[in-house]
Amino acid sequence: MSINTFVAPDGCRLAYETAGEGLPVLWQHGLGADRKQPAEVFPSISGVRRITLECRGHGESSLGDPERVSIAGFAEDALALLDHLHVAKAVVGGISLGAAIGLRLAAFHPERTSGLILARPAWVNGPSLQTMAPYLEVATLLRDFGPEQGARRFAQSPLLRKVQAVSPDNAQSLESFFSRPGPESTILLLSRIAQDSPDIGGAVDRVLAPTLIVANDQDFVHPIDYARELHAALPNAELRLITSKTIDRQAYIAQFRAALSAFLNKLVTAS
């Protein structure tokens, strides 16, 4: 396993991790997470090289120009990383935000995409304002009241209770933003990405790569309906339902790894 940095075309220093050798897989984290989140569910299989970029404002990566904090901007950074590593073509995707980055890459750069993994997608194409509303509330409370008082106010939020009723795991993740280092960076990330989208328009017709969609049915932020809609829209997609972390975290991890392993092994064999 190797952790390194490179400089994006606009001068922003970004961190990335690589592990293994073989078929390149750009495997991305969710909003507010770092490289550890996608690594936890990635299988240990031979013939695969995992590449994970820590997006701007995440992990050890710099924030850079606030105007470049977007799904489109993160996708451009991921493409720059592949260029930096001299990777001509890769399986792309990730969890939540990572899935959105992968979808945008597959739509606009199909020549660079050998496969696509959409794990717990939080968007289909346009903004997901209803399911992203809790992130905007967290950003507003952090900005107006700071971490401690903001956390207390959020604990009493009817919106948090609505999330908890569907997915306690989502609720716990949202509450953790109040203790995340760098409140200013967190406010920017949450407020911008929560109102963003992959914005691929009619380019969905260009996503012909073999695709794996992973979802569960107890997830407020990543509704199973989004996964089913993407499954219906993408011609070469398969949908795998796994246990929610709310029910059994260890089963979630094991089933996630098994789904990735089966999909990637097919691509390794075909390459």
C-alpha positions as CSV (number, residue, x, y, z in Angstrom):
1,M,0.0,0.0,0.0
2,S,1.3,3.4,-0.9
3,I,0.2,6.9,0.1
4,N,1.4,9.8,-2.1
5,T,0.4,13.3,-3.3
6,F,0.3,15.0,-6.7
7,V,-0.5,18.5,-7.8
8,A,-3.7,19.1,-9.8
9,P,-3.5,21.4,-12.9
10,D,-4.7,24.4,-10.8
11,G,-2.0,23.9,-8.2
12,C,-4.0,22.1,-5.5
13,R,-2.1,19.3,-3.7
14,L,-4.1,16.1,-3.5
15,A,-3.4,12.9,-1.6
16,Y,-4.1,9.4,-3.0
17,E,-3.5,5.8,-2.1
18,T,-2.7,2.8,-4.2
19,A,-2.8,-0.9,-3.3
20,G,-2.2,-4.0,-5.3
21,E,-1.2,-4.6,-9.0
22,G,-3.3,-5.3,-12.0
23,L,-6.6,-4.0,-13.3
24,P,-6.8,-0.3,-12.2
25,V,-9.9,0.5,-10.1
26,L,-10.5,4.1,-9.1
27,W,-12.5,3.5,-5.9
28,Q,-13.8,6.7,-4.2
29,H,-15.0,7.7,-0.8
30,G,-18.2,9.4,0.3
31,L,-18.8,13.0,1.4
32,G,-16.8,13.9,4.4
33,A,-14.9,10.6,4.5
34,D,-11.3,9.7,3.5
35,R,-9.5,6.8,1.9
36,K,-10.2,4.5,4.9
37,Q,-13.9,4.3,4.1
38,P,-13.7,2.7,0.6
39,A,-10.7,0.6,1.7
40,E,-12.8,-1.1,4.4
41,V,-15.2,-2.7,2.0
42,F,-12.7,-3.4,-0.9
43,P,-12.0,-7.1,-1.3
44,S,-8.5,-8.6,-1.1
45,I,-8.2,-10.1,-4.6
46,S,-5.3,-10.6,-6.9
47,G,-5.0,-8.9,-10.3
48,V,-6.5,-5.6,-9.1
49,R,-4.9,-2.2,-8.3
50,R,-7.0,0.0,-6.1
51,I,-6.6,3.7,-6.5
52,T,-8.3,6.1,-4.1
53,L,-8.1,9.9,-4.4
54,E,-8.9,11.9,-1.3
55,C,-11.0,14.7,-2.8
56,R,-10.4,18.3,-2.1
57,G,-11.0,19.1,1.5
58,H,-11.0,15.5,2.5
59,G,-8.3,13.5,4.3
60,E,-4.9,14.8,3.6
61,S,-5.8,16.7,0.4
62,S,-5.8,20.5,0.4
63,L,-9.1,22.4,-0.2
64,G,-7.8,24.7,-3.0
65,D,-10.2,26.9,-4.9
66,P,-13.7,26.7,-3.3
67,E,-15.2,27.1,-6.8
68,R,-13.7,23.7,-7.7
69,V,-15.5,22.0,-4.9
70,S,-18.1,20.1,-6.9
71,I,-18.8,16.7,-8.3
72,A,-17.6,17.8,-11.7
73,G,-14.4,19.3,-10.1
74,F,-13.7,16.1,-8.2
75,A,-14.2,14.0,-11.4
76,E,-11.6,16.3,-13.2
77,D,-9.2,15.7,-10.3
78,A,-9.7,12.0,-10.5
79,L,-9.0,12.1,-14.2
80,A,-5.9,14.1,-13.6
81,L,-4.8,11.4,-11.1
82,L,-5.2,8.7,-13.6
83,D,-3.1,10.8,-16.1
84,H,-0.5,11.3,-13.4
85,L,-0.3,7.5,-12.8
86,H,-0.3,6.9,-16.6
87,V,-3.5,4.9,-16.4
88,A,-5.3,5.0,-19.7
89,K,-8.4,3.1,-18.6
90,A,-9.9,2.1,-15.3
91,V,-12.9,0.7,-13.5
92,V,-14.4,3.8,-11.8
93,G,-16.8,4.4,-9.0
94,G,-17.2,4.4,-5.3
95,I,-19.6,5.0,-2.4
96,S,-22.2,7.8,-2.5
97,L,-20.2,10.8,-3.6
98,G,-17.7,8.4,-5.1
99,A,-20.5,6.8,-7.1
100,A,-21.5,10.2,-8.5
101,I,-17.8,10.9,-9.5
102,G,-17.7,7.5,-11.2
103,L,-21.0,8.0,-13.0
104,R,-19.8,11.4,-14.4
105,L,-16.5,9.9,-15.6
106,A,-18.3,7.0,-17.3
107,A,-20.7,9.4,-19.0
108,F,-18.2,11.9,-20.3
109,H,-15.1,9.8,-20.6
110,P,-16.3,6.4,-21.7
111,E,-12.9,5.8,-23.5
112,R,-11.2,5.9,-20.1
113,T,-13.8,3.6,-18.4
114,S,-13.6,-0.2,-18.4
115,G,-16.2,-0.7,-15.7
116,L,-18.4,1.3,-13.3
117,I,-19.3,0.7,-9.6
118,L,-22.2,2.7,-8.1
119,A,-22.3,1.8,-4.4
120,R,-25.2,3.3,-2.4
121,P,-25.8,6.1,-5.0
122,A,-27.0,9.4,-3.5
123,W,-27.9,10.9,-6.9
124,V,-29.4,9.7,-10.2
125,N,-28.7,12.7,-12.4
126,G,-30.1,15.9,-11.0
127,P,-29.9,17.3,-7.4
128,S,-31.3,15.2,-4.5
129,L,-32.5,18.1,-2.4
130,Q,-34.8,16.1,-0.2
131,T,-32.3,13.4,0.8
132,M,-29.5,15.9,1.0
133,A,-31.4,18.3,3.2
134,P,-29.8,17.0,6.4
135,Y,-26.4,18.0,5.1
136,L,-27.5,21.5,4.4
137,E,-29.0,21.7,7.9
138,V,-25.7,20.6,9.4
139,A,-23.8,23.2,7.4
140,T,-26.2,25.9,8.5
141,L,-26.0,25.0,12.1
142,L,-22.2,24.8,12.0
143,R,-22.0,28.2,10.3
144,D,-24.5,29.9,12.6
145,F,-23.8,28.3,16.0
146,G,-20.4,26.5,15.8
147,P,-19.7,22.8,16.5
148,E,-20.9,22.5,20.1
149,Q,-24.1,24.5,20.1
150,G,-24.8,23.4,16.5
151,A,-24.6,19.7,17.5
152,R,-27.0,20.3,20.4
153,R,-29.5,22.0,18.1
154,F,-29.2,19.3,15.5
155,A,-29.8,16.6,18.2
156,Q,-33.3,18.2,18.6
157,S,-34.0,18.5,14.9
158,P,-37.1,16.9,13.4
159,L,-35.1,16.2,10.3
160,L,-32.6,14.2,12.2
161,R,-35.4,12.1,13.8
162,K,-36.7,11.5,10.3
163,V,-33.3,10.2,9.2
164,Q,-33.0,8.1,12.4
165,A,-36.3,6.4,11.7
166,V,-35.0,5.1,8.4
167,S,-31.2,4.7,9.0
168,P,-29.6,5.2,12.4
169,D,-26.2,4.8,10.6
170,N,-26.9,7.8,8.4
171,A,-27.9,9.8,11.5
172,Q,-24.7,8.9,13.3
173,S,-22.7,10.0,10.2
174,L,-24.5,13.3,10.1
175,E,-23.8,14.0,13.7
176,S,-20.1,13.2,13.3
177,F,-19.7,16.3,11.1
178,F,-19.9,18.5,14.1
179,S,-16.7,17.0,15.5
180,R,-14.9,16.9,12.1
181,P,-11.7,18.9,12.0
182,G,-11.9,22.2,10.1
183,P,-15.5,23.4,10.4
184,E,-15.0,26.0,7.7
185,S,-14.0,23.3,5.2
186,T,-16.9,21.1,6.3
187,I,-19.4,23.9,5.9
188,L,-18.2,24.5,2.3
189,L,-18.2,20.8,1.4
190,L,-21.7,20.1,2.8
191,S,-23.3,23.2,1.4
192,R,-21.9,22.9,-2.1
193,I,-22.1,19.1,-2.6
194,A,-25.5,18.7,-1.1
195,Q,-26.9,21.0,-3.8
196,D,-24.9,19.5,-6.6
197,S,-25.4,16.5,-8.8
198,P,-23.5,14.4,-11.4
199,D,-25.3,16.5,-14.0
200,I,-24.8,14.1,-16.9
201,G,-28.1,14.9,-18.7
202,G,-28.6,12.8,-21.8
203,A,-25.1,11.4,-21.6
204,V,-26.5,8.5,-19.6
205,D,-26.9,6.8,-23.0
206,R,-23.2,6.8,-23.3
207,V,-22.6,4.7,-20.2
208,L,-22.2,1.3,-21.8
209,A,-19.5,-0.1,-19.5
210,P,-20.3,-3.2,-17.3
211,T,-21.8,-1.7,-14.2
212,L,-22.3,-3.0,-10.6
213,I,-24.9,-1.2,-8.4
214,V,-24.8,-1.9,-4.7
215,A,-27.6,-0.8,-2.4
216,N,-29.7,-1.7,0.7
217,D,-33.3,-0.8,1.6
218,Q,-32.6,1.0,4.9
219,D,-30.8,4.1,3.8
220,F,-32.3,7.7,4.0
221,V,-29.5,9.4,2.0
222,H,-29.1,6.6,-0.5
223,P,-32.6,5.4,-1.3
224,I,-32.9,2.0,-2.9
225,D,-35.2,3.7,-5.5
226,Y,-32.2,5.6,-6.8
227,A,-30.3,2.3,-7.3
228,R,-33.3,0.8,-9.1
229,E,-33.7,3.8,-11.4
230,L,-30.0,3.6,-12.4
231,H,-30.3,-0.1,-12.9
232,A,-33.2,0.5,-15.3
233,A,-31.3,3.3,-17.1
234,L,-27.9,1.7,-17.6
235,P,-28.0,-1.1,-20.2
236,N,-25.2,-3.2,-18.8
237,A,-25.9,-2.9,-15.1
238,E,-26.5,-5.5,-12.4
239,L,-28.0,-4.7,-9.0
240,R,-26.8,-6.3,-5.8
241,L,-28.8,-5.8,-2.6
242,I,-26.8,-6.1,0.7
243,T,-27.5,-5.9,4.4
244,S,-27.7,-2.4,5.8
245,K,-25.1,-1.3,8.4
246,T,-28.1,-0.5,10.6
247,I,-28.9,-4.2,10.8
248,D,-25.5,-5.9,10.8
249,R,-22.3,-4.0,10.1
250,Q,-20.1,-7.1,9.7
251,A,-22.6,-8.6,7.2
252,Y,-22.7,-5.3,5.4
253,I,-18.9,-5.4,4.9
254,A,-18.8,-9.1,4.0
255,Q,-21.6,-8.8,1.4
256,F,-20.1,-5.6,0.0
257,R,-16.7,-7.3,-0.5
258,A,-18.3,-10.3,-2.0
259,A,-20.3,-8.3,-4.5
260,L,-17.2,-6.3,-5.5
261,S,-15.1,-9.4,-5.7
262,A,-17.5,-11.2,-8.1
263,F,-17.8,-8.2,-10.3
264,L,-14.1,-7.4,-10.5
265,N,-13.0,-11.0,-11.0
266,K,-15.2,-11.1,-14.1
267,L,-13.4,-8.0,-15.4
268,V,-10.0,-9.3,-14.6
269,T,-10.8,-12.5,-16.4
270,A,-12.0,-10.6,-19.4
271,S,-9.0,-8.2,-19.5
